[in-house]
């Protein structure tokens, strides 16, 4: 194995687990995994690559930042021939990207150049996309902007949650790596520059970004709900000092057809129906956080 190219794997999430497992199954020479400690404030609902690495005795490192002189030296000492990043959450500096003679490559969870940046699947669901995918590209200074080697897409439905969309697109990651890893290791991958005119970028999402804006259309609000519902932090609105989480809703149930009011007006309590910018939404799965507040018909939320 020692004469095979030395792969340094940066990764996290179940996408990282799937792709690292593929390299291990192939017998590739993975010299180390650089990953993240699990965040105690984050619901860990996915497998992580550390599990696959530890089973095979691959060294695992979890630095807060690799872009320090100390960590640049440690990475240089690993003598990587190729860097592969799969759902690693931090930017990797250009000094590290320049180390491996076979290049540094990233697998991103969108059909680039669309949805560069963080949480691409959540953003795609929020925007009502019907097709998502995985893209393998060269790593450069700017996030997700390097030339594309390969991508694979999958259709998602208008009622899919972000987790359901993730499950549908997950196999695309392994497909792309399996298709291209030999070319990467041979230094023969074909690259196509991204069309910057088609590019868009989205940042990371915080729990506060789940706040419902009732002036939006019913479909826009429904897309937000399905993009951030469990296992993500969820959509919500506040009533006095209380917060009502909205885990699911319906845009076209019998309870909402023909209903309208001022955006944010409660039109019905059982079932709970709230007016939107173009109609109404039935909130079918809700949960009070901390104390509950009293709701009444005609109340604005």
C-alpha positions in Angstrom: 0.0 0.0 0.0 2.9 2.4 0.8 3.7 3.0 -2.8 0.1 4.1 -3.6 -0.6 7.9 -3.6 -1.0 9.2 -0.1 -4.6 10.6 0.4 -5.3 13.1 3.2 -9.0 13.1 3.8 -10.9 16.1 5.3 -14.5 15.3 6.1 -17.6 15.2 8.2 -21.2 14.2 8.0 -22.6 11.0 6.5 -21.4 12.1 3.1 -17.8 12.1 4.5 -18.5 8.7 6.1 -19.8 7.2 2.8 -16.9 8.5 0.7 -14.1 7.6 3.2 -15.7 4.1 3.5 -15.4 3.8 -0.3 -11.7 4.6 -0.3 -11.1 2.1 2.6 -13.0 -0.6 0.7 -10.9 0.1 -2.4 -7.7 -0.2 -0.4 -6.6 3.4 -1.1 -3.8 4.8 1.0 -5.6 7.2 3.3 -2.9 8.5 5.7 -5.1 10.5 8.0 -8.6 12.0 8.6 -9.0 15.6 9.6 -12.5 16.1 10.9 -14.6 17.9 13.6 -15.5 17.1 17.2 -19.3 16.5 17.4 -21.0 19.7 18.7 -23.0 18.9 21.9 -25.5 21.5 20.8 -26.1 19.8 17.5 -28.4 16.9 16.9 -26.1 14.3 15.4 -28.4 12.2 13.2 -25.8 11.0 10.8 -22.8 8.8 10.6 -19.4 10.5 10.8 -16.1 9.5 9.0 -14.3 9.2 12.3 -16.1 5.9 12.9 -14.9 4.5 9.6 -11.3 5.8 10.2 -11.0 4.4 13.7 -12.2 1.0 12.6 -9.2 0.8 10.2 -6.6 2.4 12.5 -6.4 5.6 10.3 -5.2 8.5 12.5 -8.0 11.1 13.3 -7.3 14.7 14.0 -9.8 17.4 15.1 -8.0 20.8 15.0 -10.1 23.9 15.5 -8.2 25.4 12.6 -5.7 23.8 10.2 -4.6 27.2 9.0 -2.0 27.7 11.7 1.8 27.3 11.2 1.7 24.3 13.6 -1.0 22.5 11.6 0.4 23.4 8.2 3.7 21.8 9.4 1.8 18.7 10.6 0.0 18.3 7.3 3.2 18.8 5.3 4.8 16.1 7.4 2.0 13.7 6.3 3.3 14.2 2.7 -0.1 14.0 1.1 -0.1 13.4 -2.7 -3.8 14.3 -2.9 -6.2 16.1 -0.6 -9.9 15.1 -0.7 -12.4 17.2 1.3 -16.0 15.9 1.8 -18.3 18.0 3.9 -15.5 19.5 5.9 -16.9 22.6 7.5 -13.9 25.0 7.6 -12.1 26.7 4.8 -8.7 25.2 4.1 -6.0 27.8 3.3 -4.2 28.0 0.0 -0.9 27.1 1.6 -2.3 23.7 2.4 -4.1 23.4 -0.9 -0.8 23.9 -2.6 0.9 21.0 -0.8 -0.3 17.9 -2.7 1.2 17.4 -6.1 -2.0 15.7 -7.3 -4.2 18.6 -6.1 -6.9 19.3 -3.6 -10.4 18.4 -4.4 -13.8 19.0 -2.7 -17.2 17.3 -2.9 -19.9 19.9 -2.5 -23.6 19.2 -1.9 -25.1 21.1 -4.8 -25.1 21.2 -8.6 -22.4 23.9 -8.8 -22.3 26.8 -9.6 -25.6 27.0 -7.8 -25.7 27.0 -4.0 -22.1 27.6 -3.2 -21.5 27.9 0.6 -23.0 26.3 3.6 -26.1 24.1 4.0 -26.7 23.8 0.3 -29.4 21.1 0.6 -31.4 23.1 3.1 -31.2 26.2 0.9 -32.2 24.3 -2.2 -35.3 22.8 -0.4 -36.2 26.3 0.9 -36.1 27.7 -2.6 -38.3 24.9 -4.0 -35.7 23.3 -6.2 -36.8 20.0 -7.9 -33.3 18.7 -8.6 -30.2 18.7 -6.3 -26.8 16.9 -6.5 -23.2 16.5 -5.6 -20.3 18.2 -7.4 -16.6 17.3 -7.3 -14.4 20.3 -8.0 -10.9 21.6 -7.5 -10.4 23.6 -4.3 -9.3 27.2 -4.7 -9.2 30.3 -2.4 -12.9 31.1 -2.9 -15.4 28.6 -1.5 -16.8 26.1 -4.0 -15.5 28.2 -7.0 -13.0 25.8 -8.5 -13.2 23.9 -11.8 -15.7 21.1 -11.9 -14.6 17.5 -12.5 -17.9 15.7 -12.2 -21.4 15.9 -10.8 -24.4 13.7 -10.2 -28.0 14.9 -9.6 -31.3 13.5 -8.4 -34.9 14.6 -8.4 -36.6 15.6 -5.2 -40.3 16.1 -4.5 -42.2 19.3 -3.5 -43.0 17.8 -0.1 -39.6 16.3 0.7 -38.0 17.5 3.9 -34.3 18.5 3.9 -33.5 15.2 5.5 -35.4 13.2 2.9 -33.7 15.2 0.2 -30.3 14.5 1.8 -31.1 10.7 1.8 -31.9 10.9 -1.9 -28.8 12.8 -2.8 -26.4 10.9 -0.5 -25.6 8.1 -3.0 -24.6 10.7 -5.6 -21.5 11.4 -3.5 -20.2 7.9 -3.6 -21.1 7.6 -7.3 -19.0 10.7 -8.2 -16.0 9.6 -6.1 -16.1 6.1 -7.4 -16.2 7.4 -11.0 -13.3 9.9 -10.6 -11.0 8.7 -7.9 -8.7 6.8 -10.2 -8.4 9.8 -12.5 -7.6 12.0 -9.5 -4.9 9.6 -8.3 -3.4 9.5 -11.8 -3.4 13.2 -12.2 -5.7 12.9 -15.2 -9.0 14.4 -14.0 -10.7 16.6 -16.6 -11.8 20.0 -15.4 -14.4 22.4 -16.6 -14.4 26.0 -15.3 -17.6 27.1 -13.5 -19.9 29.7 -15.2 -19.6 32.6 -12.8 -22.7 34.2 -14.3 -24.8 31.3 -12.9 -23.2 31.2 -9.5 -25.0 32.0 -6.2 -23.7 31.8 -2.7 -25.5 31.1 0.6 -24.1 31.3 4.2 -24.7 29.0 7.1 -28.1 28.8 8.7 -28.8 29.6 12.4 -31.9 28.6 14.4 -33.1 32.2 14.2 -33.3 31.9 10.4 -36.3 29.6 11.0 -38.6 32.5 11.9 -41.8 32.5 9.8 -42.5 35.7 7.9 -46.3 35.6 7.3 -46.2 38.1 4.4 -44.6 35.4 2.3 -46.7 33.1 0.2 -48.0 29.8 1.6 -45.6 27.9 -0.6 -42.6 29.9 0.5 -43.5 29.4 4.2 -44.1 25.7 3.6 -40.7 25.4 1.9 -39.1 27.0 4.9 -40.9 24.5 7.2 -39.8 21.4 5.3 -36.2 22.8 4.9 -35.7 23.2 8.6 -38.0 20.6 10.2 -36.6 17.8 12.4 -33.7 16.9 12.6 -32.9 20.6 12.0 -33.9 23.4 14.5 -37.3 24.0 13.0 -39.5 26.9 11.8 -41.3 29.0 14.4 -43.2 32.2 15.3 -43.5 34.0 18.7 -46.6 34.7 20.6 -46.0 37.2 23.4 -43.0 35.6 25.3 -43.7 32.1 24.0 -42.4 30.4 20.9 -44.5 28.0 18.8 -42.4 25.6 16.7 -44.0 24.5 13.4 -42.8 21.1 12.4 -45.3 20.5 9.5 -48.0 22.3 7.7 -50.4 22.0 4.7 -50.9 24.4 1.9 -53.9 22.9 0.2 -56.0 21.1 2.9 -59.8 21.6 3.2 -59.2 23.8 6.2 -57.3 26.4 4.1 -59.1 26.4 0.7 -60.7 29.7 0.1 -59.4 31.2 3.4 -57.7 34.5 3.6 -56.9 37.3 6.0 -54.2 39.7 7.0 -50.8 37.9 6.9 -50.2 36.4 10.3 -53.9 36.5 11.4 -55.1 33.3 13.1 -58.2 32.2 11.1 -59.0 29.0 13.0 -57.8 27.2 16.2 -58.9 23.6 15.5 -57.3 23.1 13.1 -54.8 25.9 13.5 -54.9 28.0 10.4 -52.9 31.2 9.9 -53.2 33.7 7.0 -50.3 34.1 4.7 -49.3 36.6 2.0 -51.5 34.8 -0.6 -53.9 32.6 1.3 -53.6 30.5 4.4 -51.6 27.6 5.9 -52.8 24.8 8.2 -50.2 24.1 10.9 -50.5 20.4 11.5 -47.6 19.6 13.8 -46.6 22.2 16.4 -44.9 22.4 19.7 -44.7 25.1 22.3 -41.2 25.9 23.6 -41.1 26.6 27.3 -44.5 28.1 28.4 -47.5 28.0 26.1 -49.4 31.1 25.1 -53.1 31.6 24.5 -54.1 31.7 20.8 -57.4 33.2 19.6 -59.1 33.7 16.3 -58.3 37.1 14.8 -55.1 37.4 16.8 -52.0 38.6 14.8 -48.9 36.6 15.2 
